[in-house]
Amino acid sequence: MALEMRGACERCAATLDQNGLAYICSFECSYCGPCTRQLAHKCPNCAGELVRRPTRI
């Protein structure tokens, strides 16, 4: 099963490149770096930890 690689930040709608910096929670909510820092690495949807999303080759 693959991760859903969403193309936009769920908070500010910034474009998230599949091989760029993005953060994700266990429910696959996706955020850009600046929003993740503002959220203190905590997902506002599930309260889970936001970690760096892996890249695809």
Secondary structure, 3 states (H helix, E strand, C coil): CCCCCCCECCCCCCECCCCCCCEECCCCCEECHHHHHHCCCECCCCCCECEECCCCC
